[in-house]
Amino acid sequence: MKLYKAILTGLCVVLFIACGNKTEPKAEHADNNEHKGETTVVSLSDEQMKVAGIVMGDIEMKNLTTSISVNGTLAVPNQNKALVTSLIGGVLRTLNVQPGNSVRKGQVIGTIANTELAGIQQQMISINGQLKYAEQEQKRQKELVEGNAAPLKNLQKAESELNSLKAQQAALQNHLIALGVSSSQNISSILTITAPISGTISEVSAQIGSNVDASKPIAQIINNSELHLDLFVYEKDLPKVAPGQTIHFTLTNNPGNEYDATIYSIGTAFANETKAIPIHARVINNKAGLIEGMSVTARISLGESLYPAIADDAIVSNAGKEYLFILADKTADKSAHDNKESEPGHETAFKRVQVIKGAANVGYTEIKALNELPKDAKVVVKGAFFLMAKMTNVEE
């Protein structure tokens, strides 16, 4: 279907080129006038208008959404990123994850072998045994003192030893809890490493058999649930921005998909000694394919206003400028609408008018003409491309 359209377009342009030689003097005259500030005129026969599918329309007042274009990057707050580490050193025995894996908080990432761990557990078991004896001794000394069968200092000594053992037990127990080791009677030199947060494994920096410690992370986890945009708005646009505004953005290197975000924070200082203020927006709805660090191009929606607008197809570009074609021969207005037979040799004239594009939405674009347009001007809303093709060919 695309090939058919391309062939049809080419044939139409060739037809215009062939027919355009008849009107060449007009185009040259119009071109000379354009340098004097007048618009360029191009004419089409009734047959050419039918082939090109020329359709006329009006400039309408439309509610269009205005926006500010900004650039930035995707980021994840630090509280949603975590390094998987061990509180004690050891040799990595098992590793259960790889980059891209999803993990939940508390899930086993791997295991570490450390002989010191067995020693800590042994101390815990020994302290537990001593505590039982110390509690019995403290109870016995208390009974002897109450029966005046022993001096008070013996009871005080027993209580001191009991309190000391309790402190040692609490310290060892907290140490084992921090390591994630049970304080049971089973002694083991294997330490289990678990995920501190839920998320996706972004990096694995250790391998089985390597030595690890608290300063050497095993892996990194990133939780994209709080993915946000770090954008930069210039000083002149800052008064237009407010929390709660909607942002539509695309990836700079992959603009095919559009995503949404909502502003939740506006900076109060310029970033990196520039005249740009950081804006933070939370990504909402679809987050597929988004990764921290990606560059984005965004539009901050400022709301809707009423603007003079025309259908997007009516605006054509040439040499870096934007143009509309308006009906110059008003007597042909009815003929252009109903496509009825006209007298042989009849031609319809169109003026090329330079415009500046503004806000755009739902297939319409705001236009600002460099010169005032005629009242109730009829605009070519379909087929403007063919008019530009004929005009540029005749000029060449």
C-alpha positions in Angstrom: 0.0 0.0 0.0 2.9 2.4 0.8 4.5 1.6 -2.5 1.3 2.4 -4.3 1.0 5.7 -2.5 4.6 6.6 -3.3 4.1 5.8 -7.0 0.8 7.8 -7.1 2.6 10.8 -5.4 5.4 10.6 -8.0 3.0 10.5 -10.9 1.1 13.5 -9.5 4.3 15.5 -9.1 5.3 14.6 -12.7 1.9 15.7 -13.9 2.3 19.1 -12.1 5.8 19.5 -13.6 4.4 18.9 -17.1 1.5 21.2 -16.6 3.5 23.8 -14.7 5.3 25.0 -17.8 2.2 26.8 -18.9 2.1 29.0 -15.8 5.8 29.5 -15.4 5.7 33.3 -16.2 3.1 33.7 -13.4 5.3 31.9 -10.9 8.3 34.0 -11.9 6.3 37.1 -11.5 5.1 36.0 -8.1 8.6 35.1 -7.0 9.8 38.5 -7.9 7.0 40.0 -5.9 7.7 37.8 -2.9 11.1 39.5 -2.5 9.2 42.8 -2.3 7.1 41.4 0.7 4.2 39.8 -1.3 3.2 36.2 -1.3 4.0 33.7 -4.0 1.1 32.6 -6.2 0.7 29.2 -7.9 -2.2 28.1 -10.1 -3.8 24.7 -10.7 -6.1 23.6 -13.4 -9.3 21.8 -12.5 -7.8 18.5 -13.6 -4.8 19.1 -11.4 -6.9 19.9 -8.4 -8.8 16.6 -8.8 -5.6 14.6 -9.1 -4.0 16.3 -6.1 -7.2 16.0 -4.1 -7.2 19.6 -3.0 -9.6 20.2 -0.1 -10.2 23.7 1.3 -10.9 24.5 5.0 -11.0 27.4 7.4 -8.7 28.6 10.2 -10.5 27.7 13.4 -10.3 28.6 17.0 -9.1 25.5 18.9 -8.4 24.7 22.6 -4.8 23.6 22.3 -2.4 22.5 25.1 0.7 24.7 25.5 3.9 23.2 26.8 7.6 23.8 27.6 10.2 21.6 26.0 13.0 20.5 28.4 15.7 17.8 28.6 16.8 15.6 31.4 17.6 12.1 32.6 15.8 9.2 34.4 16.9 8.6 38.0 16.1 6.4 40.9 16.2 7.8 44.5 18.9 6.4 46.7 16.4 4.8 49.1 15.4 2.6 46.1 19.0 1.4 45.4 21.0 -1.1 47.5 24.3 -2.8 47.5 24.3 -6.4 48.6 27.2 -6.9 51.1 28.3 -9.1 54.0 29.0 -7.8 57.5 32.0 -10.2 57.8 34.5 -11.4 55.2 34.7 -14.8 53.7 34.8 -16.8 50.5 31.7 -16.7 48.2 30.5 -20.3 48.0 27.2 -19.9 46.0 25.7 -17.1 43.9 22.0 -17.4 42.9 21.4 -14.3 40.8 22.6 -12.5 37.6 21.9 -9.1 36.1 18.3 -8.6 35.2 16.8 -11.0 37.8 14.0 -9.8 39.9 14.4 -10.4 43.6 12.2 -9.8 46.7 13.4 -8.5 50.1 14.9 -11.3 52.1 15.5 -13.6 49.1 18.8 -15.5 49.3 21.4 -14.0 47.0 24.3 -16.4 47.9 26.3 -17.9 50.7 29.7 -17.1 52.2 32.0 -19.5 54.1 33.8 -18.0 57.2 35.4 -20.0 60.0 35.0 -17.1 62.5 31.2 -17.6 62.3 31.5 -21.0 63.9 33.6 -19.4 66.7 30.9 -16.8 67.4 28.3 -19.5 67.6 30.5 -21.6 70.0 30.9 -18.6 72.3 27.1 -18.1 72.3 26.6 -21.8 73.3 29.3 -21.5 76.0 27.8 -18.3 77.5 24.3 -19.9 77.6 25.7 -22.7 79.7 27.5 -20.4 82.0 24.4 -18.3 82.5 22.5 -21.3 83.8 25.1 -22.0 86.4 25.4 -18.3 87.3 21.6 -18.0 87.8 21.6 -21.0 90.1 24.6 -19.7 92.0 23.0 -16.3 92.4 19.8 -17.9 93.7 21.8 -20.1 96.2 23.7 -17.2 97.5 20.6 -15.2 98.0 19.0 -17.9 100.1 22.2 -18.2 102.2 22.3 -14.5 102.8 18.7 -14.4 103.8 19.4 -17.3 106.3 22.5 -15.4 107.6 24.6 -18.4 106.5 26.8 -16.4 104.1 28.2 -12.9 103.8 26.4 -10.3 101.5 29.5 -9.9 99.4 29.1 -13.5 98.1 25.7 -12.6 96.8 26.9 -9.4 95.2 29.7 -11.3 93.5 27.3 -13.8 92.1 24.9 -11.1 90.8 27.9 -9.3 89.1 29.0 -12.4 87.3 25.4 -13.1 86.2 24.9 -9.6 84.8 28.2 -9.8 83.0 27.2 -13.0 81.3 23.9 -11.6 80.4 25.6 -8.7 78.7 27.9 -11.0 76.8 24.9 -13.1 75.7 23.0 -10.0 74.4 26.1 -8.8 72.5 26.6 -12.2 70.8 23.0 -12.6 70.1 22.7 -9.2 68.4 25.8 -10.0 66.4 24.3 -13.2 65.1 21.0 -11.6 64.4 22.8 -8.9 62.3 24.6 -11.6 60.4 21.3 -13.4 59.8 22.4 -16.5 61.8 20.2 -18.5 64.1 21.4 -18.7 67.7 20.5 -22.4 67.8 22.8 -25.3 68.9 23.7 -26.0 65.3 27.1 -24.6 64.5 27.9 -23.7 60.9 30.5 -21.7 59.1 28.2 -20.8 56.2 26.6 -17.3 56.2 23.5 -16.6 54.0 23.4 -13.3 52.1 19.9 -11.9 51.5 18.5 -9.1 49.4 18.0 -5.9 51.5 15.2 -4.6 49.2 13.0 -5.8 46.4 13.9 -4.9 42.9 16.0 -5.9 39.9 19.7 -7.0 40.0 21.5 -4.3 38.0 25.1 -5.5 38.6 26.9 -8.5 40.0 30.5 -7.7 41.0 31.6 -11.0 42.6 32.1 -14.6 41.5 32.1 -17.9 43.3 35.4 -18.4 45.1 36.2 -14.8 45.4 37.0 -13.2 48.8 34.3 -10.7 49.9 34.0 -8.3 52.9 31.8 -5.4 54.0 33.7 -2.9 51.7 33.2 -5.1 48.6 29.6 -5.4 47.4 28.5 -8.7 45.8 25.6 -7.1 43.7 23.5 -4.1 43.3 19.7 -3.9 43.4 17.6 -1.1 41.8 13.8 -0.7 42.5 12.2 1.2 39.6 8.9 1.7 41.4 9.9 5.2 42.3 11.6 6.0 39.0 11.6 9.8 38.3 12.8 12.5 35.9 15.5 15.0 36.7 14.7 17.9 34.3 16.1 21.4 34.0 14.0 24.4 33.4 15.4 27.8 32.5 14.8 30.8 34.7 12.4 32.5 32.3 10.1 29.5 32.3 10.1 28.8 36.0 7.0 30.9 36.8 5.0 28.6 34.4 5.9 25.4 36.3 4.1 24.1 39.4 3.8 20.7 41.3 1.1 18.5 39.9 1.6 19.4 36.2 1.7 16.6 33.7 4.8 15.8 31.6 4.9 13.8 28.4 8.4 12.5 27.5 10.2 10.2 25.2 13.6 8.6 25.2 16.1 10.8 23.3 17.6 7.8 21.6 14.3 5.9 21.1 11.5 8.4 20.6 9.0 5.8 19.5 7.1 5.5 22.8 5.7 8.3 24.9 5.6 8.1 28.7 3.9 10.3 31.4 5.1 11.8 34.6 3.9 14.3 37.3 5.9 17.1 38.8 6.3 16.6 42.6 9.3 18.9 43.5 10.9 22.1 42.1 14.4 23.1 43.0 15.2 26.3 44.8 18.8 26.8 43.5 20.4 26.9 40.1 22.1 23.6 39.1 25.9 23.6 38.6 26.2 27.3 38.4 23.8 27.6 35.4 20.6 29.4 34.9 18.6 26.1 34.9 16.6 25.0 37.9 16.1 21.2 38.6 12.6 19.8 38.4 11.7 16.4 39.7 8.8 14.4 38.3 7.5 10.9 39.2 7.0 8.5 36.3 3.4 7.2 36.2 1.7 4.3 34.4 3.9 2.5 31.9 7.6 2.2 32.8 8.5 -0.6 30.4 12.0 -0.1 28.9 12.9 2.7 31.2 16.3 2.5 32.9 18.1 4.9 35.3 20.5 7.2 33.4 18.6 7.3 30.1 18.3 10.8 28.5 14.8 12.1 27.8 13.1 14.8 25.9 10.0 16.1 27.7 7.1 18.6 27.3 5.6 20.2 30.4 1.9 20.8 29.8 0.8 24.3 30.9 -2.9 23.9 30.2 -5.3 24.6 27.3 -5.9 28.0 25.6 -7.9 29.1 22.6 -5.7 29.7 19.5 -6.2 30.1 15.8 -5.3 26.7 14.4 -5.3 24.7 11.2 -5.1 20.9 10.5 -1.5 19.6 10.6 -1.6 18.5 6.9 -2.2 22.1 5.8 1.3 23.2 7.0 4.2 22.4 4.6 7.9 23.1 5.1 10.4 24.4 2.6 13.9 25.7 3.2 13.4 25.6 6.9 10.2 27.7 6.9 6.6 26.8 7.4 3.8 27.8 4.9 0.1 27.7 4.2 -1.6 28.0 0.9 -4.7 30.2 0.8 -7.3 30.7 -2.0 -6.3 33.7 -4.0 -9.2 33.4 -6.6 -12.3 33.8 -4.6 -14.5 33.2 -7.6 -13.2 29.7 -7.7 -14.2 29.0 -4.1 -17.4 27.2 -4.9 -15.7 25.2 -7.7 -13.0 24.1 -5.3 -15.6 22.7 -2.9 -18.0 20.9 -5.1 -15.6 19.9 -7.9 -18.1 20.7 -10.6 -17.1 21.0 -14.2 -15.7 24.5 -15.0 -15.1 26.1 -18.3 -12.0 24.8 -20.3 -8.7 26.3 -19.3 -10.0 27.6 -15.9 -7.3 27.7 -13.2 -7.5 28.4 -9.5 -4.8 30.6 -7.9 -3.3 30.0 -4.4 -1.1 32.2 -2.4 1.8 30.9 -0.3 1.8 32.5 3.2 4.6 32.0 5.7 3.5 31.2 9.2 5.1 30.3 12.6 3.8 27.1 14.3 2.8 27.3 18.0 1.0 24.8 20.3 -0.2 21.5 18.8 -2.8 19.0 19.8 -5.2 16.4 18.4 -4.2 17.0 14.8 -4.3 20.8 14.9 -1.5 23.3 15.2 -1.6 27.0 16.2 -0.4 29.3 13.5 0.9 32.8 13.6 1.0 34.5 10.2 3.9 37.0 9.5 1.4 39.2 7.6 -2.3 39.6 8.4 -4.4 37.0 6.6 -7.5 38.0 4.6 -10.7 37.8 6.6 -12.4 34.4 6.1 -9.4 33.1 4.2 -9.9 29.7 2.6 -6.9 27.4 3.4 -5.7 24.3 1.5 -6.0 21.6 4.2 -5.3 18.6 1.9 -2.9 18.6 -1.0 -0.7 21.5 0.1 2.3 19.3 -0.5 1.5 19.1 -4.2 1.2 22.9 -4.4 4.6 23.3 -2.9 6.0 20.6 -5.2 4.8 22.5 -8.3 5.9 25.9 -7.0 9.4 24.8 -6.1 9.8 23.0 -9.5 8.6 26.0 -11.5 11.0 28.3 -9.5 13.9 26.0 -10.3 
